[in-house]
Structures are given as C-alpha cells and as structure tokens.
Amino acid sequence: MTSTPEARDLDTDPVGTDTVDDAGRTKRVLLAKPRGYCAGVDRAVITVEKALETYGPPVYVRKEIVHNRHVVDTLTERGVIFVDKTDEVPEGALVVFSAHGVSPAVHQEAEERNLRTIDATCPLVTKVHKEVNRFARDDYDILLIGHEGHEEVEGTAGEAPERVQLVDKPEDVDKVEVRDPNKVVWLSQTTLSVDETMERVDQLTEKFPTLQAPPSDDICYATSNRQQAVKVMAPQCDLVIVVGSQNSSNSKRLVEVALQAGASASHLIDYASQIEDSWLEGVTTVGVTSGASVPDVLVLQVLDHLAERGWGDVEEVTTANEKVTFALPRELRKDLDENASPKSVR
Ligand code: SF4
C-alpha cells in the first residue's frame, strides 16, 4: 500500500510505513547469516552467568567480558563488577578474565593478590598466544598485525614483549626493524578485516621477502564468516545496519566491509532506537547484521523497528552454517551445579 505524503505526519514519521518505495519496489531487509554471537563470546557470557549462579555475587570481571554494552549492562544488574585492573579486585575474591585474553603479567598479579581466577579467554585467542610463545622460543621476531590499545593485542603481545612488534597502520611497516630477516613471522589479532590484513601482509612481504605466515589463520572463523556474509549481502543494499558496540573491533570491521563491498551507507548501532529516520529516506533494501558479541535479541528489535516503518519483508542471506562450540573453562566446570540453568544474555 502506498500513502501520499499528505497522509504522513512528517514530524513524527518522516519515512512512513509504506511497504514499497517511490518507484514501486518492495522495501525489504536482507539479514546476514552468520551474524551475532560466536562460540568464544557464548562461552565467555555463560562462564560469567554460571559463576554468578555457582558462587553468588559479586563476581569481578577484568575488563568487559565481551565488547557489548547490552551484555555488560545486563550482567552488571545481576551482580557483576567490571574492573579495569586486577588491583581493583579485593584480595582473595573471584575474578573472571575476559574473552579477549590477558598477558602472563596479569596472571602473575592475580596470583600475588591471592585471587581466584576463571579464564574465559577464547580458545582461538589462546591459540595465538601459544604461537607467540612458540616463535619467541625459536628466537623469531614476531610482527603482530592488530589495533594498538586493543585488549586482545595487549594480552597477546604480553606473552613475549621483547620479541613482538605491533603493526597497525600502513606507516608502521616502515618502522619495523628485525634482527634476522630470515627469522620473521607475522601473526594477527583475531578480529581484523581479512582484506586489510592481507594488504598489511603484502607490505611486510615486500620489506621481508622470507616473512613466514602463521601456521593457521589467526583471524577467527567467526570474524571471517561474518565479513563474508556482509560482502555477499552489501552490494544489494542501500543501507547496512550493523548491530554492535563502538569498542567492538569485529563489529566496526563489518561497517567497513559493507561500504567496501558496495553498500551506499552503513551505520553501527547498539540499539534499534539509535536508527535515525533520515538514514532510511530513499532506501529500498536494508541489510542487517551484528558483531560476534551481540545477542540476537538486539537484532530482532532492529527488525521490529524496521517492520514498523515498512521494511517487514525479511530475507536471510546465508553464506555459512556455524557449528563451533567450546567447553567452559576448566576452573568452572569442576564446581558447576549441573542442574542449574540461568537465563542467558542471548
Ligand atoms: S570473535 Fe573469534 S576469537 Fe573472538 S571470541 Fe569470537 S570466536 Fe573467539
């Protein structure tokens, strides 16, 4: 059904609720799959929920357990205290380390304060930590491609600070100096743009032709799968909405990938209420996806918001079916009450 401009209240409903655009094309939503929670985030969130249930509040968590506002706020309401540093946790208390991983120095600090720890580091981040250790032991210079200041990078580099050099921006490549060009390897943060990382690798290879690659991909399956789905979806979209927080690396990369793949516009939002009606003006196809730390309930709220404005026709664009799961941290498993089933932030 088409409404005339006169029929709309332009102050309160500037995009109206028509289900076709001005050219008569059906407004639609393309919904990327896979999107949202990855196995590492799922494990980290359940770890905190089970810790709350098993040991009771407060449960301290060092840094945001995952980079998502909604998850952090919900867990805070349930009795989690998020801290920036280990020394903010009272002596002897329980602290959970986030999915992004921590350096050996942080483990050491926790031990010195007699903290009980549960390590919710994603196993795929731990894998990169192990690679750093192995190459450092073999006396390599390690070029870690990643974003300066990101918690994961701090934890990974902290495994062998004397051997790791961070390569973030293109100009960082010029600054890299190595002891032996035949013993250099690149590794990476797990949540980078696949294409941008390969650009950085090409630059590094030009400088160090015998540069070695990681034994297996460091950018994780969830990051690359979500980017691939957006690449397929975005060329058909006038607008791509990415649900995710501003401090979520993999969510921010999805906005960049959408724009590079041909979407006319793309925005990162935490909540449906942040969608501005002006973004929807002149739009026929809206793409929707979400970062790996985003519970699907937030995506459903976006779909409701769009449906109320005429974009009720939703088509899923599936590029992979994920079946990865990780066991909960060992420290927690032994204390678990098998019968308990907390309401999850999902
Ligand atoms: S995005 Fe990848 S590395 Fe990060 S928590 Fe998820 S699965 Fe693990």
Residues whose N, C-alpha, C, O or C-beta is under 5 A from the ligand:
A	BS01	SF4	C38 A39 G40 V41 A99 C122 L124 V125 T190 C220 A222 T223 A292
